[in-house]
Amino acid sequence: MSQGNPKKAIAALMPGSVKTPEGLVVRPMTLAMYAALERIESPLVTGREPKDAAELLPSLYLLTHGADQIFAGNLTALAFAWADTMPLTALAHIREACDRQMRVVMDVMPEAQKKTPGETTAGSPRQSTRRQRSTAGASGKSSGKSRSRR
């Protein structure tokens, strides 16, 4: 559990559903939902901007109907038929609810520690990326003479 913020950790363990003004319910983010969104390369999990609202409809449909709907047939056709019954405001409200559910999970995930090139781990000595020099004496490359042209 997160020692930095135990309230966030408890919220992640026991998150609640989010209800939109349209009466739609966005359940807590589960592994199945995340996997379903990832499978359809949803902009909600890839982080890229959707090119249009049509690209978001399958994601919004899954969020409001359940991850198992990914196997229900033509997801795009199901999503468009459902979206035809929804007001335009549903798009923003479902996205906002999804963002809230994702934040609950992400708030308690440990931050990945990124290493910069040359940075060491736990005080270990820095490793050189250059070739080590021979200690057996002068080599052909280290002599001061330049090569002659043939």
ABEGO torsion letter per residue (X at the ends): XBAABAAAAAAAABBBBBBBAAGBBBBBBBAAAAAAAAAAGBAAAAGBBBABAAAAAAAAAAAAAEAAAAAAEBAAAAAAAAAAABBAAAAAAAAAAAAAAAAAAAAABBBBBBBBBGBBBGGBBBBBABBBBBAAEBBAAABABBBBBX
